[in-house]
Amino acid sequence: MSHTNNYDALVVGAGFTGLYTVFKLRDLGLKVCGVEAGNGVGGTWYWNRYPGARTDSQSYVYQYFFSKEILNEWNWSERFPSQQETERYLNFVADKLDLKSHYKFGQQVTEARYDEEDQTWNIITAEGMSLSASFLVMGSGGLTVPKNPEVDGIKDFQGKMIHTSRWPQEGLMTEDKRVGVIGTGATGIQVIQSIGKNVESLTVFQRTANYTIPMRNPKYDDKKRTELRKKYPDIKKQRNETFAGFSFDFQEVPFKDLEPPARKKMMEKYWADGSLSFWIGQFPEIFFEEEANREVSNFVKQKIRARINDPELANKLIPSDHGFGTRRVPLENQYYEIFNQENVNLVDVNEEPLQSIEKNGIRTSKTFYELDSLIFATGFDAGTGALTSIDLYGKDRRLLRDEWNDKGISTFMGLQVHGYPNMFMVMAPMSPVAAFCNVPTCVEQSVDWISDCIRHVRERGAKSVEPSLQAEQEWVKHHDEVADETLVSKVDSWYTSANVPGKMRRVIPYCGGANVYREHCDKVRKGGFAECLIS
Ligand code: NAP
């Protein structure tokens, strides 16, 4: 085992969070080491290279805003960029800022342990590396640890079988094959609409139908890019002031103050925009009021129905067990038209439960589906997975996994945990970036906070910082109160931890808005981190 003990900070992950953290902490004068399981930068955009992977945030907002130079030099080619383009962007940033030289790639962290005597974190990787530092920043993402379906016989399958987030660099041939896809979340939808035209047959195993919004994705030319660049100062401001960190916010006229025809007109307008603004930029009431939610849900249901030839099939593809926007709403592109094809079959696993995976396919309660390839678009152990899949020990040998299993998830603003001094997290539970924030917006905000906190501790000549138990409990209480008011909390999804059997139910993202969250964080910062124990 190789030992390196002289870092000030260790940063786990080389995605949007990790890269910016390395940059910020280096700027603070710290000796920083990044550790990344992949062999390159990108995080989510390194791992999720399945066909059709692209952002659901507009490129002009889904980027860093801290560097004018980067904003001026990088040219987006379309409104919603692909995985490849986003990965190229993050490589561009990493090269431009010379961040890669700070990283150890191909190192999967398996253990992180706080040494109370030395006030240092020691991490160990599966590849045998051991590293130490005063501060540890977990930038390991909220959707990192894949979750396979709970079906017997997975190991028996002899064709190609893959979870979407482990798609091979060299690709996976699906053309002219009999392909099965389990899962119809944001990932499944992108895969299905992308491979559906070229496979011999496609069998989609669906448990829950989702609402979607059709993506409008024009290409950008120089004229458009110049036009957008002029707006960057405004966009930067809007990102910081809006509910979800985008350049749009909820419209302000109350739902009830509009007559039904005016509401319909409004919905058509937002629908035509072809972006998430229909969800997190239109009527905020859809998150709180059943009636408003029902009307918007019905509008979307009609839109979906109009695109599906067979009414029975439409019934299956239209959600019936939850309201619009209470789960993540994916953008789609010709998704429903794929199901109109002869070679595509939708299997509702509620009517026809999955029984086993066998060497040549999947057996359900009704029949056997022969498959050459099987794709799991079955999601992640969201929010907690990256933190609880490693042995993360705080003070008194407290293991985070056990604590969260026993008492439920608990964090201070999704940034720290009491009993785990000098450890910071981004995209962790109870912050908006876990789900209700345009990722780069909230990543920049969280990392800036972390960097200010570390600076504050060092300027005081102190060595250790953690939130007080009281501050953490107050945040959890506030988080839960805000979440409980929403319809989101009443629906099963990864937002409510319901997608992992046995996981204690708790709403993962902070639902009070990225703008409100920012105010909370700023208050703590301006108050000299009084909610924290600093020694
Ligand atoms: P997900 O939303 O959790 O969806 C997983 C799918 O697999 C669901 O349809 C789920 O059904 C199904 N499933 C899981 N276990 C199953 C089983 N045993 N049998 C049958 N079906 C099963 O995961 P995801 O699609 O990977 O998306 C996760 C998140 O990643 C998204 O919500 C989004 O935040 C992010 N994402 C973003 C983009 C983008 O920006 N464009 C793209 C992809 C992903 P149930 O719904 O019934 O549980």
Boltz pocket constraint, residues with backbone or C-beta under 6 A from the ligand:
constraints:
  - pocket:
      binder: B
      contacts: [[A, 54], [A, 55], [A, 56], [A, 57], [A, 143], [A, 147], [A, 148], [A, 149], [A, 150], [A, 151], [A, 182], [A, 183], [A, 184], [A, 185], [A, 186], [A, 187], [A, 188], [A, 190], [A, 205], [A, 206], [A, 207], [A, 208], [A, 328], [A, 349], [A, 354], [A, 377], [A, 378], [A, 379], [A, 380], [A, 492], [A, 493], [A, 494], [A, 499]]
      max_distance: 6.0
